[in-house]
Amino acid sequence: MQFFNLSLFKFTFFDILDVVLVAILIYQLYNLIRGTIAANIFIGLAIIFCLYYVVRGLQMRLLTGILQQFVNVGIIAIIIVFQQEVRRFLLLVGKNASLQRNKAWWQYFFGKAEAEKDNYARIKPIIDACKSMKQTRTGALIVFAKYYDEQFYQNSCEVIEGKISKRLLESIFQKNSPLHDGAVVIAENKIKSASCILPLTEKTDLPAQFGLRHRAGIGVTETNDATAIIVSEETGEISYARQGRVKMNISFAELEKLLNKDF
């Protein structure tokens, strides 16, 4: 009786690294399309590809010729159909490779206390404004953009270029303000713009109580390297969106921790 000989398969370190990297890539792609319409589109494309190989094996010439037109432009069709997901994936790769992360490590070792003190001074007006808007149930959407894309934001926004302050944020989101209907974008330690119309998320598994404000807050974090605070007009509940995911009904202590980490 001959046993299975494992020595026939020789694994090197790079073979294992190759498998691990592919697994990470597949996992990241899964996270990008999970819960979105793109997941259904991906399944549809996979069915078409499988059907093509089946009908080709059965020598069904007419169907083979039709499906082959889809297969021939496969990679181009994938880029066109999944252009938002491709953009999010490239942003994810670029963010992880960014030198901004390295700066955070330098601050951790050489100036952590000073950095935390300066950061708290920046986020305190935002937290105070959120407390006030929660009490008055004033709807608000505040976006923190790590990279301010002028073409993306300014096309649908009113340029502010103002200092971050509690009163300015409150006045923008007052119900009688002409700028309240939209998002405020904060970048480079400034209120860059207000009344911004943002793309809505395509996720289909969101809670029923989420309106356009929540969907816009989630959507902008999917397509850009940004985070968002959403204050519900109906309940005063504060939510925090990041990378297409949202934390609901967070406390102000948790909000401070999240802003210290991301802003």
C-alpha positions as CSV (number, residue, x, y, z in Angstrom):
1,M,0.0,0.0,0.0
2,Q,1.5,3.3,-1.1
3,F,0.9,6.3,1.1
4,F,0.4,9.9,-0.2
5,N,3.9,11.4,-0.4
6,L,3.9,15.0,0.8
7,S,7.4,15.5,-0.4
8,L,6.1,15.8,-3.9
9,F,4.9,19.3,-2.9
10,K,7.6,21.7,-2.0
11,F,6.4,24.9,-0.3
12,T,8.8,27.8,0.0
13,F,8.3,30.9,2.1
14,F,7.3,32.9,-1.0
15,D,4.6,30.3,-1.8
16,I,3.0,30.8,1.6
17,L,3.4,34.6,1.3
18,D,1.7,34.4,-2.1
19,V,-1.3,32.6,-0.7
20,V,-1.6,35.0,2.3
21,L,-1.5,38.0,0.1
22,V,-4.1,36.6,-2.3
23,A,-6.3,35.8,0.8
24,I,-5.9,39.4,2.1
25,L,-6.8,40.8,-1.4
26,I,-9.9,38.6,-1.6
27,Y,-11.0,39.6,1.9
28,Q,-10.5,43.3,1.2
29,L,-12.5,43.0,-2.1
30,Y,-15.2,41.2,-0.2
31,N,-15.4,44.0,2.4
32,L,-15.7,46.6,-0.4
33,I,-18.7,45.0,-2.1
34,R,-20.4,43.4,1.0
35,G,-24.0,44.6,1.4
36,T,-24.0,46.7,-1.8
37,I,-25.6,46.3,-5.2
38,A,-22.1,45.5,-6.5
39,A,-22.3,42.1,-4.8
40,N,-25.3,41.2,-6.9
41,I,-23.7,42.5,-10.0
42,F,-20.6,40.3,-9.3
43,I,-22.8,37.2,-8.9
44,G,-24.5,38.0,-12.2
45,L,-21.1,38.3,-14.0
46,A,-19.9,35.1,-12.4
47,I,-23.0,33.3,-13.6
48,I,-22.5,34.6,-17.2
49,F,-18.9,33.4,-17.2
50,C,-19.8,30.0,-15.9
51,L,-22.7,29.7,-18.4
52,Y,-20.3,30.6,-21.2
53,Y,-18.0,27.7,-20.4
54,V,-20.9,25.3,-20.1
55,V,-22.5,26.2,-23.4
56,R,-19.1,26.1,-25.1
57,G,-18.5,22.6,-23.8
58,L,-21.9,21.6,-25.1
59,Q,-21.0,23.1,-28.5
60,M,-24.1,25.4,-28.4
61,R,-22.7,27.8,-31.0
62,L,-25.4,30.5,-30.9
63,L,-25.3,31.1,-27.2
64,T,-21.5,30.7,-27.2
65,G,-21.2,33.5,-29.7
66,I,-23.4,35.8,-27.7
67,L,-21.8,35.1,-24.4
68,Q,-18.3,35.3,-25.9
69,Q,-18.9,39.0,-26.6
70,F,-19.2,39.6,-22.8
71,V,-16.2,37.5,-22.0
72,N,-14.0,39.2,-24.6
73,V,-14.5,42.6,-22.9
74,G,-14.4,41.1,-19.4
75,I,-11.7,43.2,-17.7
76,I,-13.0,46.4,-19.3
77,A,-16.6,45.6,-18.3
78,I,-15.4,44.9,-14.7
79,I,-13.6,48.3,-14.5
80,I,-16.6,50.2,-15.9
81,V,-19.2,48.4,-13.7
82,F,-17.2,48.5,-10.6
83,Q,-15.6,51.9,-11.0
84,Q,-16.7,53.1,-7.5
85,E,-15.4,49.9,-5.9
86,V,-12.1,50.2,-7.8
87,R,-11.8,53.8,-6.6
88,R,-12.4,52.7,-3.0
89,F,-9.9,49.9,-3.3
90,L,-7.2,52.2,-4.6
91,L,-8.0,54.7,-1.9
92,L,-7.6,51.9,0.7
93,V,-4.2,50.9,-0.7
94,G,-3.0,54.5,-0.9
95,K,-4.2,55.2,2.6
96,N,-2.3,52.3,4.1
97,A,0.8,53.2,2.2
98,S,0.6,56.9,3.2
99,L,3.3,58.6,5.1
100,Q,0.6,60.1,7.3
101,R,0.6,56.8,9.2
102,N,4.3,57.1,9.8
103,K,3.9,60.6,11.2
104,A,1.5,59.2,13.7
105,W,4.1,56.7,14.9
106,W,6.7,59.5,15.3
107,Q,4.2,61.5,17.3
108,Y,3.5,58.5,19.5
109,F,7.2,58.0,20.5
110,F,8.4,61.7,20.5
111,G,5.4,63.9,21.2
112,K,2.3,61.9,22.1
113,A,1.1,64.2,25.0
114,E,1.6,67.4,23.0
115,A,-0.1,65.9,19.9
116,E,-3.1,64.8,22.0
117,K,-3.4,68.2,23.6
118,D,-3.3,70.0,20.2
119,N,-5.8,67.5,18.8
120,Y,-8.2,68.0,21.6
121,A,-8.2,71.7,21.1
122,R,-9.2,71.1,17.5
123,I,-12.0,68.6,18.1
124,K,-13.5,70.3,21.2
125,P,-15.6,72.9,19.2
126,I,-16.9,70.0,17.1
127,I,-17.9,67.9,20.1
128,D,-19.5,71.0,21.8
129,A,-21.5,71.7,18.7
130,C,-22.7,68.1,18.5
131,K,-23.8,68.3,22.1
132,S,-25.9,71.4,21.4
133,M,-27.4,70.0,18.2
134,K,-28.2,66.7,20.0
135,Q,-30.2,68.6,22.6
136,T,-32.1,70.7,20.1
137,R,-32.4,67.7,17.6
138,T,-30.8,69.7,14.8
139,G,-29.9,67.5,11.9
140,A,-26.3,67.7,10.8
141,L,-23.7,66.0,8.6
142,I,-20.1,66.8,9.3
143,V,-17.4,65.2,7.0
144,F,-13.7,65.0,7.9
145,A,-11.7,64.7,4.6
146,K,-8.1,63.7,5.0
147,Y,-7.5,64.9,1.4
148,Y,-9.7,67.7,0.2
149,D,-10.6,66.9,-3.4
150,E,-11.7,70.3,-4.8
151,Q,-13.2,68.9,-7.9
152,F,-15.3,66.4,-5.8
153,Y,-16.5,68.8,-3.1
154,Q,-16.6,72.3,-4.5
155,N,-18.8,71.4,-7.5
156,S,-21.8,71.2,-5.2
157,C,-20.7,73.2,-2.1
158,E,-20.5,76.8,-0.9
159,V,-16.8,77.6,-0.1
160,I,-16.3,78.7,3.5
161,E,-12.6,78.5,4.4
162,G,-13.4,79.4,8.0
163,K,-12.0,78.6,11.4
164,I,-13.6,75.6,13.2
165,S,-15.9,76.9,15.9
166,K,-19.0,75.8,17.8
167,R,-21.1,78.8,16.8
168,L,-20.2,78.6,13.2
169,L,-21.2,74.9,13.0
170,E,-24.5,75.6,14.9
171,S,-25.4,78.6,12.6
172,I,-24.8,76.5,9.5
173,F,-27.1,73.7,10.6
174,Q,-29.9,75.9,11.9
175,K,-33.1,75.0,10.2
176,N,-33.6,78.5,8.9
177,S,-30.0,78.7,7.5
178,P,-29.7,78.5,3.7
179,L,-26.7,76.2,4.2
180,H,-28.3,73.7,6.5
181,D,-29.4,71.3,3.8
182,G,-26.2,69.4,3.0
183,A,-22.9,68.5,4.6
184,V,-20.1,70.5,6.1
185,V,-16.6,69.4,5.0
186,I,-13.7,69.9,7.4
187,A,-10.1,69.5,6.1
188,E,-6.7,71.0,6.8
189,N,-8.1,72.2,10.2
190,K,-10.7,74.4,8.5
191,I,-14.3,74.4,7.6
192,K,-13.7,74.2,3.9
193,S,-17.2,74.2,2.6
194,A,-20.9,73.8,3.5
195,S,-24.2,72.7,1.9
196,C,-22.4,69.9,0.1
197,I,-24.5,67.4,-1.9
198,L,-22.8,64.0,-1.5
199,P,-23.2,60.6,-3.2
200,L,-25.6,58.2,-1.4
201,T,-24.5,54.7,-0.4
202,E,-25.7,51.8,-2.5
203,K,-25.9,49.5,0.6
204,T,-29.2,47.6,0.8
205,D,-28.9,46.3,4.4
206,L,-29.1,49.6,6.3
207,P,-31.7,50.2,9.1
208,A,-35.1,51.5,7.9
209,Q,-34.8,54.7,9.9
210,F,-31.7,55.8,8.0
211,G,-32.6,58.8,5.7
212,L,-30.7,60.7,3.1
213,R,-28.4,62.3,5.7
214,H,-27.2,58.9,7.0
215,R,-26.9,57.5,3.5
216,A,-24.9,60.4,2.3
217,G,-22.6,60.2,5.3
218,I,-21.9,56.5,4.6
219,G,-21.6,57.1,0.9
220,V,-18.9,59.7,1.2
221,T,-16.8,57.4,3.4
222,E,-17.1,54.7,0.7
223,T,-15.8,56.9,-2.2
224,N,-13.3,59.1,-0.3
225,D,-10.8,58.8,2.5
226,A,-13.1,60.5,4.9
227,T,-15.1,60.0,8.1
228,A,-18.5,61.5,9.0
229,I,-20.6,62.5,12.0
230,I,-24.4,62.3,11.5
231,V,-26.8,63.9,14.0
232,S,-30.3,62.7,13.5
233,E,-33.0,65.3,13.2
234,E,-35.7,62.9,14.5
235,T,-34.0,61.5,17.6
236,G,-30.9,63.5,18.2
237,E,-28.9,60.3,18.0
238,I,-25.2,60.7,16.9
239,S,-23.8,58.2,14.4
240,Y,-20.2,57.9,13.1
241,A,-19.4,56.6,9.6
242,R,-16.0,55.3,8.5
243,Q,-15.0,53.2,5.5
244,G,-18.7,52.5,4.6
245,R,-19.6,51.3,8.1
246,V,-21.5,53.2,10.7
247,K,-21.7,53.2,14.5
248,M,-25.0,54.2,15.9
249,N,-26.0,56.1,19.0
250,I,-22.5,56.7,20.2
251,S,-21.6,58.6,23.4
252,F,-19.6,61.8,23.5
253,A,-16.7,60.0,25.2
254,E,-16.7,57.5,22.3
255,L,-17.0,60.3,19.8
256,E,-14.0,62.0,21.3
257,K,-11.9,58.8,21.0
258,L,-12.9,58.3,17.4
259,L,-12.1,61.9,16.4
260,N,-8.8,61.7,18.3
261,K,-7.9,58.6,16.3
262,D,-9.2,59.7,12.8
263,F,-9.0,63.5,12.8
